[in-house]
Amino acid sequence: GQTVLEIAAQVLHVHPPPPSHFNPRVPAALDRITLKAIHKQLDARYQTAEELSADLRAARQSLSGPEHVRTLRQFVTVTAPGAFRSSAFITLSDQLRRPRVSLGAVLLIFVALLAGVWGISRLLRPAPYQPAEAAQRLYEKGVDFLLEGAYHQASAALERAVQADDGFALAHARLAEAWTELEYMDKAKDEMLRVSALRADGKSFEPLNALYLDAITATVTRDFSRTVKTYQEITRLAPERAHVYVDLGRAYEKAEDSQNAIASYREATNRDPQDATAYLRLGILYGRKGDLPSATAAFDKAEAIYRDLGNGEGRTEVLYQRGVLLSNLGQMPAARAQVEQARDLARTTGNQAQQIRALLQLSSIAFTENNNEQGLAYARAAIELAQANGMENLMARGFADLANVYLAARNYAEAEKHLLQALDIAQRYKVRRIAAQSLINLGSIRIQQSRADEAVRYVEDALPFYREGNYRKEIRLGLLLLGRANKLKGNYAAALQTAEQELQLAQQIGDQSLVALAHNEIGTTLALQEQYPEALKHYEQKFQIRRSLGEKWETPHDLLSLASALWPIGRYTEARAAFKQSLALAEEAKDRARLAEIYRAKAEMEVSERLFAEAAKSSRQALALNGMPNPDLMARAKSALCVAQVYTDARGAARATCEEAVQAAMQTNDPNIISQARLALAEVLLESGDAGGALTNAKQALAVFMRAEQTESAWRASALAARAAQQQGEPATAQEYAARATELRDSLQQKWGAAYYRDYLARLDVQFYLNRLGEEIAGNK
């Protein structure tokens, strides 16, 4: 080039050849350094002089051999003045072409060239973006709110920040994060699109700010492993900043890694003992782990710091979270006192969002204390306050929380009414996450109502949102409901496949509680398929996991599952012990619904043991505890009761009880429950002398059992059909059913294994059926 502008144009637009093109003795290492230093893409160049210097030193060490240090004598030729070239770059090329030039001189010239190129690139590179002062202040305030979990305040401050400076990419990103926490996913998406546009415009960012943008983008897109890695890099570059460790802790929380989250928050408090947010988050996490002393200490420290700072909103958050913890621990009076203080302080500070959250928590506490009227009043007050202040997400959340209270009480009509209101608001205001949660809960209600097809429609409407956002826990819940819907329809193979997907997803998440739930679903499905030995293995794994996690509240159910898989394979002693422990724990917890299920299952075992008086007593106890009409429990308890009655000379009552069992079973729409009730009715009718009715019901039950591959029930139905046909005077039909019964029974040995089959044959009811079949049908083996 002839001018400075021409030279600059060459630097910017022309890819030069490597130095070795002019001097073959220039090594490849120097070629690489040169081309990297003058690369056209900013990100591909050396970012610091230290990085360049390090590579040059390494290259120089590689040139220490004798072939590179030999000094050559130079002959200087005087050239006429007019012959000099004006271009510094061409002059350099001339020097490089001379074969007898000193390599040291080449290196010095090369360094000078790189310094010049680096200087030009620095002049041409835009300075890092500096936001307006007012925007920066609002941004910092918004981030403080965000880290504290005060997302409404965070969104308000960050909205004002981007209004003050629309080019402030980091404020847009943090606002997207706040919208995500508030479940306004469309708003979050809009802010991230703005961030992408600002980055595409070529704006320059400080390295830390660029990393923050990457971390927040990963958070909003729910790529939490990338979020963690990016914040780890930020802590490496700025280890002295305590709040960076708070960000890293939040990233670990979202990645379901509470242990590392606690470590990060501790590090934040070590670097800044006055970081109230870190203590607040520690209190929440210790509470989730059940470590009440550590949680209390952390909350107390956070509250003291907020009080010293005059931060009323921070104190409100501590009071609220302390109340939530105490509520989860069942300490309702203490919880109520804390949340009431939070509500009152929120009124003083004028923080509507905190008032609403406190009212919703007070509603939950009141319902738990069976103070339903007060609970409704709190919930309505929260919803009205949210509506008055345009907080649609909290309004939808209020209806959803109220629905959950009714769900827990099995008041499905009220739960559905409030869920539909939550769904309507969430869909109107594009609060997509609450909409999806409402759909999932509606699906759960339909499962409880045995309306499987409707349940599937609700769940399938919710799953696309969860899959799009990689909400793995919610995806697992959707799969669980789909599996239960398949079980209701008798499609056990599909249900098992879904349960295995649940287990795989739970293992990927790394949440052992979810792994235990998945084992429960697999075990339940296998038990319905009458694969009791395999079901038992999954129930045992579930039991061990929950015991290791200290989830004692699930122990009665876990013991019930074990007992229900043990007695069908003849292991009565172990089953009785499990029932006894389960009953004791459920009685201690005053859990009527669980007690009813335990007595119902115990009655079924006692019928198998031919302990009919005990079976009748257990059945009646189950029915007495069935507070909310539960047709599933009613059908199964009455099925056990009617069989017990027919063998205790109460045949008239037995038939009526069995018919009631069938009617209740029909309400469940569950083919297995209906068929088991019909099988019980067939046995009662046969023992009462109604062979025709017995044959009809046995055949109906058998058809369902064969389709579902329920071999154990199918052989017993075949045996009853054979006896009924014999009593009807149809010996050929009797022989046909007897042969089928034998074939099905023998196949259990291959299905379960010889040891389990041997224990099964020792069951008292099995021995009874075999003896009756042999006595009544000549020639039956």
C-alpha positions in Angstrom: 0.0 0.0 0.0 1.1 3.6 -0.7 -0.8 5.2 2.2 -1.8 4.5 5.7 -5.4 3.8 4.6 -4.2 1.4 2.0 -2.1 -0.4 4.5 -5.0 -0.6 6.9 -7.2 -2.0 4.1 -4.6 -4.7 3.5 -4.5 -5.6 7.2 -8.3 -5.8 7.3 -9.2 -7.6 4.1 -6.2 -9.5 2.6 -5.1 -12.8 4.1 -1.3 -12.6 4.0 1.0 -15.6 3.2 3.0 -17.0 6.2 6.5 -15.8 6.7 7.9 -19.2 5.5 6.6 -18.2 2.1 9.4 -15.7 1.9 12.0 -17.5 4.0 11.8 -21.3 4.0 13.9 -21.3 7.2 11.1 -19.7 9.3 9.6 -22.6 11.4 6.0 -23.7 11.5 5.6 -22.4 15.1 6.3 -18.8 13.9 3.9 -19.3 11.0 1.2 -20.3 13.4 1.8 -17.4 15.8 1.9 -14.9 13.0 -1.3 -16.0 11.3 -3.1 -16.2 14.6 -2.0 -12.7 15.5 -3.3 -11.1 12.3 -6.4 -13.3 11.9 -9.4 -11.5 10.4 -11.8 -12.8 13.1 -11.5 -11.0 16.5 -12.3 -14.1 18.5 -9.6 -16.1 16.7 -6.8 -13.7 17.6 -4.7 -13.4 20.7 -6.9 -11.7 23.3 -4.0 -10.6 25.6 -0.4 -9.6 25.1 0.5 -12.1 27.8 -0.9 -14.9 25.7 1.1 -13.8 22.6 4.3 -13.4 24.7 3.9 -16.9 26.1 3.7 -18.4 22.6 6.7 -16.4 21.4 8.8 -17.6 24.3 7.8 -21.2 23.6 8.7 -20.7 19.9 12.1 -19.2 20.8 12.9 -22.2 22.9 12.2 -24.4 20.0 14.8 -22.4 17.9 17.7 -23.1 20.3 19.4 -25.7 18.1 22.7 -24.9 16.3 21.1 -24.6 13.0 19.2 -21.5 14.2 21.9 -19.7 16.1 24.6 -19.5 13.5 25.5 -15.9 12.7 25.9 -14.8 9.1 27.9 -11.9 7.9 25.8 -9.3 6.1 27.0 -7.2 3.2 25.2 -3.9 3.0 24.5 -2.5 -0.4 23.9 1.2 -0.9 20.8 1.9 -3.0 19.9 5.1 -4.7 17.4 7.1 -2.7 14.8 7.0 -5.4 14.8 3.2 -5.3 13.4 3.0 -1.7 9.9 1.7 -1.5 7.4 3.5 0.6 5.5 0.4 1.9 6.7 -0.9 5.3 5.2 -4.2 4.5 7.0 -4.5 1.2 10.3 -3.5 2.9 9.7 -6.3 5.4 9.1 -8.7 2.5 12.4 -7.7 1.0 14.2 -8.3 4.2 12.6 -11.7 4.5 13.7 -12.6 1.0 17.3 -12.1 1.7 18.7 -15.5 2.5 21.6 -14.3 4.8 19.4 -12.3 7.2 19.8 -13.0 11.0 16.9 -15.0 12.5 17.1 -12.8 15.6 16.5 -9.8 13.4 13.6 -11.5 11.8 12.1 -12.2 15.2 12.6 -8.5 16.3 10.9 -7.3 13.1 8.2 -9.8 13.5 7.5 -8.7 17.1 7.4 -5.1 15.9 5.0 -6.1 13.1 2.7 -7.9 15.5 2.7 -4.9 17.9 1.7 -2.7 15.0 -1.1 -5.0 13.9 -2.3 -5.5 17.4 -2.4 -1.7 17.9 -4.4 -1.2 14.7 -6.8 -3.9 15.7 -7.3 -2.4 19.1 -8.0 1.0 17.5 -10.5 -0.5 15.1 -12.2 -2.8 17.7 -15.1 -1.1 19.4 -14.8 -0.4 23.1 -16.7 -2.6 25.5 -20.3 -1.5 26.0 -20.9 0.9 28.9 -24.5 1.2 30.0 -26.0 4.5 31.1 -25.4 5.2 34.7 -29.1 5.1 35.7 -29.5 1.8 33.9 -26.5 0.3 35.7 -28.0 1.3 39.1 -31.3 -0.2 38.3 -29.6 -3.3 36.9 -27.7 -3.9 40.1 -30.8 -3.4 42.2 -32.7 -5.9 40.0 -29.9 -8.5 40.3 -30.0 -8.2 44.1 -33.7 -8.9 44.0 -33.2 -11.8 41.6 -30.6 -13.5 43.8 -32.9 -13.1 46.8 -35.8 -14.8 45.0 -37.8 -11.6 44.8 -38.7 -12.0 41.2 -41.5 -9.5 40.8 -39.3 -6.7 42.3 -36.4 -8.0 40.1 -38.5 -7.8 36.9 -39.8 -4.3 37.8 -36.2 -2.9 38.4 -34.8 -4.6 35.3 -37.7 -3.4 33.1 -36.8 0.1 34.1 -33.1 -0.6 33.4 -33.8 -1.6 29.8 -36.1 1.4 29.4 -33.2 3.6 30.5 -30.8 1.9 28.1 -32.2 -0.5 25.5 -28.7 -1.4 24.4 -27.9 -2.9 27.8 -27.7 -6.6 26.8 -27.0 -7.9 30.3 -30.1 -6.2 31.7 -32.2 -7.7 29.0 -30.7 -11.1 29.8 -31.3 -10.8 33.6 -34.9 -9.6 32.8 -35.4 -12.8 30.8 -34.2 -14.8 33.8 -36.7 -13.0 36.0 -39.5 -13.6 33.6 -38.5 -17.3 33.5 -38.7 -17.5 37.3 -42.2 -15.8 37.1 -43.2 -18.4 34.5 -43.7 -15.8 31.8 -41.9 -17.9 29.2 -43.0 -15.8 26.1 -41.7 -12.6 27.7 -38.4 -14.3 28.6 -38.1 -15.5 25.0 -38.6 -11.9 23.7 -35.9 -10.6 26.0 -33.4 -13.3 24.8 -34.2 -12.4 21.2 -33.2 -8.8 22.0 -30.0 -10.1 23.6 -29.2 -12.1 20.4 -29.8 -9.0 18.3 -27.5 -6.9 20.4 -24.8 -9.5 20.2 -25.2 -9.9 16.4 -24.8 -6.1 16.0 -21.1 -6.5 16.9 -21.3 -4.9 20.3 -18.2 -5.6 22.3 -18.5 -7.0 25.8 -16.0 -7.4 28.7 -15.0 -11.0 29.0 -16.9 -11.4 32.3 -20.1 -9.8 30.9 -19.9 -12.1 27.8 -19.7 -15.1 30.1 -22.6 -13.8 32.1 -24.7 -13.6 28.9 -23.8 -17.2 28.1 -24.7 -18.4 31.6 -28.0 -16.6 31.6 -28.8 -17.9 28.1 -28.1 -21.4 29.3 -30.4 -20.8 32.4 -33.3 -19.5 30.4 -33.0 -22.5 27.9 -32.7 -24.9 30.9 -29.3 -26.2 29.9 -28.2 -26.2 33.5 -25.0 -28.2 33.1 -23.8 -25.5 30.8 -25.0 -22.9 33.3 -22.9 -24.5 36.0 -19.8 -24.7 33.8 -20.1 -21.1 32.7 -20.5 -19.8 36.3 -17.5 -21.9 37.3 -15.4 -20.1 34.7 -16.7 -16.8 36.0 -15.6 -17.7 39.5 -12.2 -18.6 38.1 -11.8 -15.2 36.5 -13.3 -13.2 39.4 -12.8 -15.3 42.5 -12.8 -12.2 44.8 -16.5 -11.4 44.0 -18.8 -13.1 46.6 -22.0 -12.7 44.5 -20.5 -14.8 41.7 -20.6 -17.8 44.1 -24.3 -17.0 44.8 -24.9 -17.2 41.0 -23.0 -20.5 40.9 -25.1 -21.8 43.9 -28.3 -21.0 42.1 -27.0 -22.8 39.0 -26.3 -25.9 41.1 -29.8 -25.6 42.6 -31.4 -25.7 39.2 -29.2 -28.6 38.3 -30.6 -30.5 41.4 -27.1 -30.5 43.0 -27.9 -29.3 46.5 -24.5 -30.4 47.9 -22.5 -28.2 45.6 -25.0 -25.4 45.9 -24.5 -25.4 49.7 -20.7 -25.4 49.1 -21.0 -22.4 46.8 -23.2 -20.4 49.2 -20.7 -21.2 52.0 -17.9 -19.8 49.8 -19.9 -16.7 49.2 -20.3 -16.1 53.0 -16.6 -16.8 53.5 -15.7 -14.1 51.0 -18.4 -11.7 52.2 -19.8 -12.4 55.7 -22.4 -9.8 55.1 -23.9 -11.5 52.0 -27.5 -12.0 53.3 -28.7 -13.7 50.1 -26.1 -16.5 50.5 -27.3 -17.1 54.1 -31.0 -17.1 52.9 -30.3 -19.7 50.2 -28.4 -21.8 52.7 -31.3 -21.7 55.1 -33.7 -22.9 52.3 -31.4 -25.8 51.3 -30.6 -26.9 54.8 -34.4 -27.0 55.4 -34.9 -29.2 52.4 -32.4 -31.6 53.8 -34.2 -31.7 57.1 -31.2 -30.0 58.9 -33.3 -27.7 61.1 -30.5 -26.4 63.3 -28.3 -25.4 60.4 -31.4 -23.9 58.6 -32.3 -21.9 61.6 -28.8 -20.5 62.1 -28.6 -19.5 58.4 -32.0 -17.8 58.5 -31.2 -16.0 61.7 -27.9 -14.7 60.2 -29.7 -13.5 57.0 -32.4 -11.8 59.0 -29.9 -10.0 61.2 -28.0 -8.7 58.1 -31.2 -7.5 56.4 -32.3 -5.8 59.7 -29.0 -3.9 59.9 -29.3 -2.9 56.3 -32.9 -1.7 56.8 -34.0 -4.1 54.1 -37.6 -4.9 55.0 -38.2 -7.0 51.8 -35.2 -9.2 52.6 -36.5 -9.7 56.2 -39.9 -10.6 54.7 -38.4 -13.3 52.5 -36.6 -14.8 55.5 -39.8 -14.9 57.6 -41.7 -16.5 54.7 -39.1 -19.1 54.0 -38.8 -20.0 57.7 -42.6 -20.4 57.7 -42.5 -22.7 54.7 -39.9 -24.9 56.4 -41.8 -25.1 59.6 -45.0 -26.0 57.7 -43.2 -28.8 55.8 -42.0 -30.1 59.2 -45.6 -30.1 60.4 -45.1 -27.4 63.0 -48.2 -25.4 62.0 -48.6 -22.9 64.8 -44.9 -21.8 64.6 -45.2 -21.7 60.8 -48.3 -19.6 60.9 -46.6 -17.1 63.3 -43.7 -16.7 60.9 -45.8 -16.3 57.8 -48.2 -13.8 59.5 -45.1 -11.7 60.3 -44.0 -11.9 56.7 -47.5 -10.8 55.5 -47.6 -7.8 58.0 -44.1 -6.7 57.0 -44.9 -6.9 53.3 -47.9 -4.7 54.0 -45.5 -2.2 55.6 -43.1 -2.2 52.7 -45.9 -2.1 50.2 -44.7 -5.3 48.5 -47.8 -6.8 46.9 -46.1 -9.9 45.6 -44.8 -10.9 49.0 -48.2 -10.2 50.5 -49.8 -12.6 48.0 -47.3 -15.3 48.5 -47.7 -15.1 52.3 -51.5 -15.2 52.0 -51.3 -18.3 49.8 -49.0 -20.0 52.4 -51.4 -19.1 55.2 -54.2 -20.6 53.2 -52.2 -23.9 52.9 -51.5 -23.9 56.6 -55.1 -23.3 57.5 -56.3 -26.2 55.3 -53.7 -28.4 56.9 -55.1 -27.5 60.3 -58.6 -28.4 59.0 -59.6 -24.7 59.2 -61.2 -24.8 55.7 -63.2 -21.6 56.0 -60.1 -19.5 57.0 -58.1 -21.3 54.3 -60.6 -20.2 51.7 -60.6 -16.7 53.0 -56.8 -16.4 52.7 -56.8 -17.8 49.2 -59.6 -15.5 48.0 -57.7 -12.5 49.5 -54.5 -13.5 47.7 -56.3 -13.9 44.3 -58.1 -10.6 44.7 -54.9 -8.8 45.5 -53.1 -10.4 42.6 -55.9 -9.4 40.2 -56.0 -5.8 41.5 -52.2 -5.5 40.9 -52.1 -7.1 37.5 -50.1 -10.1 38.7 -51.7 -12.7 36.5 -49.2 -15.4 37.3 -49.9 -15.1 41.0 -53.6 -15.1 40.3 -53.3 -18.3 38.3 -51.0 -19.7 41.0 -53.6 -18.9 43.7 -56.3 -20.9 41.9 -53.8 -23.8 41.2 -52.7 -23.9 44.9 -56.4 -23.9 46.0 -57.0 -26.8 43.7 -54.1 -28.7 45.2 -55.7 -28.4 48.6 -59.0 -29.9 47.3 -57.0 -32.6 45.5 -55.3 -33.7 48.7 -58.8 -33.9 50.3 -60.0 -35.9 47.3 -62.7 -33.3 46.6 -62.2 -33.7 42.9 -65.2 -31.5 41.9 -63.8 -28.4 43.7 -60.3 -29.2 42.6 -61.4 -29.4 38.9 -63.3 -26.1 39.2 -60.3 -24.2 40.5 -57.9 -25.9 38.1 -60.0 -24.8 35.1 -59.9 -21.2 36.4 -56.1 -21.4 36.8 -55.9 -22.9 33.3 -58.1 -20.1 31.8 -56.0 -17.3 33.3 -52.7 -19.0 32.5 -53.7 -19.5 28.8 -55.1 -15.9 28.5 -52.0 -14.3 29.9 -49.5 -16.8 28.4 -48.3 -18.1 31.7 -47.5 -21.4 30.0 -45.9 -23.3 32.9 -48.9 -22.8 35.1 -51.1 -23.8 32.2 -49.1 -27.0 31.8 -49.2 -27.7 35.5 -53.0 -27.3 35.5 -53.4 -29.7 32.6 -51.2 -32.3 34.4 -53.3 -32.0 37.6 -56.6 -32.3 35.6 -55.1 -35.4 34.1 -54.4 -36.7 37.6 -58.0 -36.1 38.6 -59.2 -38.0 35.6 -57.0 -40.9 36.6 -58.5 -40.8 40.1 -61.9 -40.8 38.5 -60.9 -43.8 36.2 -61.5 -41.7 33.1 -58.3 -42.8 31.3 -59.0 -41.5 27.8 -59.6 -37.9 29.2 -56.6 -38.2 31.4 -54.4 -39.0 28.4 -55.7 -36.0 26.5 -54.9 -33.6 29.3 -51.4 -35.0 29.8 -50.6 -35.0 26.1 -51.6 -31.4 25.9 -49.2 -30.5 28.7 -46.1 -32.6 27.6 -45.1 -30.5 24.6 -44.3 -27.5 26.8 -42.3 -29.6 29.2 -40.4 -31.3 26.5 -39.6 -28.1 24.7 -38.2 -26.6 28.0 -36.5 -29.8 29.1 -38.5 -29.9 32.4 -37.4 -33.4 33.2 -39.3 -33.9 36.5 -42.5 -32.8 34.9 -41.9 -35.0 31.9 -41.5 -37.9 34.3 -44.8 -37.0 36.0 -46.5 -36.9 32.7 -45.1 -40.3 31.9 -46.3 -41.6 35.2 -49.9 -40.5 34.5 -49.8 -42.0 31.0 -48.6 -45.2 32.5 -51.4 -45.2 35.1 -53.9 -44.5 32.3 -52.6 -47.5 30.4 -53.0 -49.6 33.6 -56.6 -48.4 33.9 -57.2 -49.6 30.4 -55.5 -53.0 31.0 -52.7 -52.2 28.7 -50.0 -53.4 31.1 -47.2 -53.8 28.5 -47.5 -50.2 27.5 -47.7 -49.1 31.1 -44.5 -51.1 31.9 -42.7 -49.5 29.0 -43.6 -46.0 30.2 -42.6 -46.9 33.8 -39.2 -48.0 32.5 -38.8 -44.7 30.7 -39.6 -42.9 34.0 -36.8 -44.9 35.7 -34.3 -44.0 33.0 -35.3 -40.3 33.2 -35.1 -40.3 37.0 -31.6 -41.8 36.8 -30.5 -39.1 34.3 -31.8 -36.4 36.6 -29.9 -38.1 39.5 -32.8 -37.6 42.0 -33.1 -40.7 44.1 -36.6 -39.8 45.3 -37.7 -40.0 41.6 -35.8 -43.2 41.1 -37.7 -44.7 44.1 -41.0 -43.5 42.5 -40.1 -45.1 39.2 -39.3 -48.4 40.9 -42.8 -48.2 42.6 -44.5 -47.8 39.2 -42.6 -50.7 37.7 -43.4 -52.9 40.7 -47.0 -51.9 40.6 -47.3 -52.7 36.9 -45.5 -56.0 37.3 -47.8 -56.9 40.2 -50.8 -56.2 37.9 -49.2 -58.6 35.4 -48.9 -61.1 38.3 -45.2 -61.1 37.9 -44.8 -61.1 41.7 -41.2 -62.1 42.1 -40.0 -59.3 39.7 -42.4 -56.8 41.3 -40.9 -57.7 44.7 -37.4 -56.8 43.5 -38.5 -53.3 42.5 -40.4 -52.8 45.7 -37.3 -53.8 47.7 -35.2 -51.3 45.8 -37.8 -48.6 46.4 -37.8 -49.4 50.1 -34.0 -49.3 50.4 -33.7 -46.0 48.5 -36.3 -44.3 50.6 -34.8 -45.6 53.8 -31.4 -44.3 52.8 -33.0 -40.9 52.1 -34.8 -40.8 55.4 -38.3 -40.5 53.7 -40.1 -42.0 56.7 -43.5 -40.7 55.7 -43.5 -43.2 52.8 -42.6 -46.2 54.9 -46.3 -47.4 55.5 -46.9 -47.4 51.7 -43.6 -49.1 51.0 -44.3 -51.9 53.6 -47.8 -52.3 52.1 -46.3 -52.8 48.6 -43.9 -55.4 50.0 -46.6 -57.3 51.8 -48.8 -57.3 48.7 -46.1 -58.9 46.6 -45.1 -61.4 49.3 -48.3 -63.1 50.2 -49.3 -64.1 46.6 -46.2 -66.2 46.3 -47.0 -67.9 49.6 -44.6 -65.9 51.9 -47.2 -65.3 54.5 -44.9 -64.8 57.5 -43.0 -62.0 55.9 -46.2 -60.4 54.6 -47.8 -60.5 58.1 -44.8 -58.7 59.6 -44.8 -56.0 56.9 -48.6 -55.5 57.4 -48.1 -55.2 61.2 -45.4 -52.5 60.8 -47.3 -50.7 58.2 -50.5 -50.6 60.3 -48.6 -49.3 63.3 -47.0 -46.4 61.4 -50.2 -45.5 59.7 -52.1 -45.5 63.0 -49.4 -43.3 64.5 -49.8 -40.8 61.6 -53.6 -41.0 61.8 -53.7 -41.6 58.1 -57.2 -43.0 57.5 -56.8 -43.4 53.8 -53.6 -45.4 54.2 -55.1 -47.5 57.0 -58.1 -48.4 54.8 -55.8 -49.6 52.0 -53.7 -51.7 54.5 -56.8 -53.4 56.0 -58.2 -54.1 52.5 -54.9 -55.7 51.4 -54.7 -57.6 54.7 -58.2 -59.0 54.1 -57.2 -60.4 50.7 -54.3 -62.2 52.3 -56.5 -63.6 55.1 -58.9 -65.0 52.5 -56.0 -66.7 50.8 -55.0 -68.2 54.2 -58.6 -69.3 54.7 -58.8 -67.2 57.9 -62.4 -66.0 57.1 -63.3 -64.4 60.4 -60.2 -62.3 60.3 -60.7 -61.5 56.7 -64.3 -60.3 57.3 -63.1 -58.1 60.2 -60.3 -56.5 58.2 -62.7 -55.9 55.2 -65.2 -54.1 57.4 -62.4 -52.0 59.0 -61.3 -50.9 55.5 -64.9 -50.0 54.5 -65.4 -48.1 57.8 -62.2 -46.0 57.1 -63.3 -45.3 53.5 -64.3 -41.7 54.3 -64.5 -40.3 50.8 -66.3 -42.8 48.6 -63.5 -44.7 46.8 -65.0 -47.3 44.5 -61.7 -49.0 44.0 -61.3 -49.8 47.7 -65.0 -50.6 48.1 -64.9 -53.1 45.2 -61.8 -54.9 46.5 -62.8 -54.9 50.2 -66.3 -56.2 49.4 -64.9 -58.9 47.1 -62.8 -60.2 50.0 -65.7 -59.8 52.4 -68.2 -61.8 50.3 -65.8 -64.7 49.9 -65.2 -64.7 53.6 -69.0 -64.7 54.2 -69.7 -67.6 51.9 -67.4 -69.9 53.8 -68.8 -68.8 57.2 -72.4 -69.9 56.5 -73.6 -66.4 55.5 -74.3 -67.3 51.9 -77.3 -65.0 51.5 -75.3 -62.0 52.6 -72.3 -63.1 50.6 -74.1 -62.9 47.3 -75.5 -59.4 48.0 -72.0 -58.2 49.1 -70.4 -59.6 45.9 -73.0 -57.9 43.7 -72.3 -54.6 45.5 -68.6 -55.3 44.8 -69.2 -55.7 41.1 -71.3 -52.5 41.0 -68.5 -50.5 42.7 -66.0 -52.1 40.4 -67.9 -51.0 37.4 -67.6 -47.4 38.6 -63.8 -47.7 38.4 -63.7 -48.6 34.6 -60.7 -50.7 35.5 -60.9 -54.1 33.8 -58.8 -55.8 36.4 -60.8 -54.6 39.4 -64.1 -55.5 37.5 -62.8 -59.0 36.6 -61.5 -59.7 40.2 -64.9 -58.8 41.5 -66.6 -61.1 39.0 -64.2 -63.9 40.0 -65.2 -63.5 43.6 -68.9 -63.5 42.6 -68.3 -66.7 40.6 -66.8 -68.4 43.6 -69.7 -67.3 45.9 -72.3 -68.3 43.4 -70.7 -71.7 42.9 -70.6 -72.3 46.7 -74.2 -71.1 46.9 -75.4 -73.7 44.3 -75.8 -71.3 41.3 -73.5 -73.1 38.9 -75.0 -71.3 35.8 -74.3 -67.8 37.3 -70.9 -69.0 38.4 -69.9 -70.2 34.9 -71.1 -67.0 33.3 -69.0 -64.8 35.6 -66.0 -67.0 35.6 -65.9 -67.0 31.8 -66.2 -63.2 31.7 -63.4 -62.8 34.1 -61.2 -65.4 32.3 -61.5 -63.5 29.0 -60.0 -60.4 30.5 -57.3 -62.3 32.4 -56.2 -64.0 29.2 -56.0 -60.7 27.3 -53.9 -59.1 30.1 -51.7 -62.3 30.4 -52.7 -62.5 34.1 -51.8 -66.2 34.3 -52.4 -66.8 38.1 -55.9 -65.3 38.0 -56.6 -67.0 34.7 -55.9 -70.5 36.0 -58.2 -69.9 39.0 -61.0 -68.6 36.8 -60.5 -71.7 34.6 -60.7 -74.0 37.6 -64.0 -72.3 38.8 -65.4 -72.6 35.2 -64.5 -76.3 35.1 -66.3 -77.0 38.4 -69.3 -74.9 37.4 -69.6 -76.7 34.1 -69.4 -80.0 35.8 -72.2 -79.0 38.2 -74.2 -77.8 35.2 -74.0 -81.3 33.6 -71.5 -80.3 30.9 -68.6 -82.8 31.5 -66.9 -82.0 28.1 -66.8 -78.3 28.8 -65.6 -79.1 32.4 -62.7 -81.2 31.0 -61.8 -78.4 28.6 -61.6 -75.8 31.3 -59.8 -78.2 33.7 -57.1 -78.9 31.1 -56.7 -75.2 30.5 -56.4 -74.6 34.3 -53.7 -77.2 34.5 -51.8 -75.8 31.6 -51.9 -72.2 32.9 -51.0 -73.3 36.5 -48.0 -75.2 35.2 -46.8 -72.3 33.1 -46.3 -70.3 36.4 -43.3 -72.4 37.1 -41.5 -71.2 34.0 -42.8 -67.6 34.6 -41.7 -67.3 38.2 -39.1 -70.0 38.7 -39.2 -73.3 40.5 -38.6 -71.9 44.1 -41.3 -69.3 43.9 -43.7 -71.8 42.2 -43.2 -74.3 45.0 -44.0 -71.7 47.7 -47.1 -70.7 45.7 -48.4 -74.3 45.5 -48.2 -74.4 49.3 -50.8 -71.6 49.6 -53.8 -72.8 51.5 -56.4 -71.5 48.9 -54.4 -73.0 46.1 -54.4 -76.4 47.8 -58.2 -76.0 48.3 -58.9 -75.2 44.6 -56.7 -78.1 43.5 -58.4 -80.5 45.8 -61.9 -79.4 44.8 -61.0 -79.6 41.1 -59.6 -83.2 41.6 -62.7 -84.3 43.6 -65.3 -82.9 41.3 -63.8 -83.7 37.9 -62.8 -87.3 37.3 -59.4 -87.8 35.6 -58.2 -84.2 36.3 -54.5 -84.2 37.1 
